């Protein structure tokens, strides 16, 4: 799967909510997707390996919490040689899919969940 995460929503509407809204487009990809990107002129710099956990639950919206550490692999598919990009630091992401008809409910659900995480 190829995932494109767009830029953050801007404008007056974005300033009135307490969550960051981004457009995400996912596309299915075949086994030769790497060859496809080479054909387009891209160059592979390095491959990343995310190691962690994903938690999914429903609390007003389908919420996914991922806790991962990111590792850089110097050679393609060399998972044994992966080295941490930021040792000792983990990335926590909270995501929930939304559409125009349930947008406000999802924003409220994510905001309420994030309040539980606040120190």
Legacy VTK file of the C-alpha trace (Angstrom):
# vtk DataFile Version 3.0
C-alpha trace
ASCII
DATASET POLYDATA
POINTS 119 float
0.000 0.000 0.000
1.228 3.479 -0.869
0.123 6.176 1.550
0.258 9.909 0.861
-0.277 12.128 3.893
-1.202 15.639 2.808
-0.461 18.932 4.485
-2.360 20.181 7.490
-5.745 21.822 7.003
-5.473 25.612 7.031
-7.810 28.511 7.518
-10.312 29.721 10.060
-11.858 26.261 10.444
-8.493 24.727 11.323
-7.867 27.307 14.031
-11.166 26.509 15.744
-10.489 22.816 16.383
-7.989 21.176 18.705
-6.798 18.450 16.344
-4.640 18.418 13.220
-6.579 17.411 10.093
-4.763 15.940 7.085
-5.960 14.329 3.893
-4.698 10.763 3.486
-4.826 8.897 0.187
-4.019 5.195 0.132
-3.507 3.155 -3.033
-2.894 -0.520 -3.545
0.503 -1.366 -5.020
1.920 -4.430 -6.722
5.183 -6.158 -5.901
7.059 -4.076 -8.478
6.241 -0.681 -6.930
9.942 -0.017 -6.270
10.670 -0.475 -9.984
7.783 1.891 -10.748
9.309 4.659 -8.604
12.724 4.108 -10.204
11.053 4.520 -13.622
9.557 7.826 -12.464
13.076 9.020 -11.643
13.077 8.593 -7.863
16.192 7.368 -6.071
16.033 5.151 -2.986
17.969 6.832 -0.199
17.147 4.442 2.619
14.407 2.204 3.886
12.669 2.749 7.229
11.491 0.076 9.626
8.859 0.986 12.209
8.766 -1.207 15.304
5.973 -0.843 17.803
2.353 -1.402 18.665
-1.047 -0.405 17.314
-4.160 -0.173 19.467
-7.622 0.168 17.924
-10.825 0.930 19.773
-14.139 2.660 19.310
-14.877 5.666 21.514
-17.235 7.882 19.534
-15.085 7.131 16.473
-12.762 4.360 15.311
-9.487 5.531 16.902
-6.069 4.018 16.238
-3.110 4.729 18.525
0.333 3.681 17.288
3.480 3.752 19.395
6.578 3.176 17.266
10.281 3.692 17.083
11.734 4.358 13.646
14.827 2.568 12.413
16.925 3.239 9.317
18.131 0.335 7.183
21.318 1.061 5.225
20.581 -1.669 2.662
17.288 -2.750 1.123
15.419 -5.266 3.329
18.335 -5.490 5.813
16.127 -5.618 8.914
18.950 -7.103 11.025
21.100 -4.018 10.362
18.425 -1.455 11.277
19.636 1.324 13.566
17.347 3.688 15.513
16.883 7.133 13.963
16.183 8.697 17.375
17.327 6.255 20.095
15.080 6.124 23.152
12.311 8.207 21.554
9.009 6.758 20.423
6.413 8.367 18.180
2.804 8.286 19.394
0.186 8.878 16.690
-3.548 9.081 17.232
-5.611 8.776 14.066
-9.273 8.418 13.192
-10.827 8.398 9.719
-13.435 11.074 9.093
-15.766 12.097 6.301
-17.886 15.177 5.778
-20.899 13.605 7.476
-19.115 12.582 10.719
-16.301 15.134 10.820
-17.406 16.966 13.991
-18.042 13.708 15.876
-14.563 12.419 15.043
-12.910 15.708 16.082
-14.765 15.564 19.407
-13.852 11.914 19.983
-10.144 12.458 19.267
-10.036 15.628 21.387
-11.700 13.837 24.296
-9.287 10.906 24.050
-6.263 13.233 23.937
-7.421 14.860 27.172
-6.892 11.469 28.866
-3.268 11.519 27.697
-2.540 15.035 28.979
-0.315 15.033 32.091
LINES 1 120
119 0 1 2 3 4 5 6 7 8 9 10 11 12 13 14 15 16 17 18 19 20 21 22 23 24 25 26 27 28 29 30 31 32 33 34 35 36 37 38 39 40 41 42 43 44 45 46 47 48 49 50 51 52 53 54 55 56 57 58 59 60 61 62 63 64 65 66 67 68 69 70 71 72 73 74 75 76 77 78 79 80 81 82 83 84 85 86 87 88 89 90 91 92 93 94 95 96 97 98 99 100 101 102 103 104 105 106 107 108 109 110 111 112 113 114 115 116 117 118
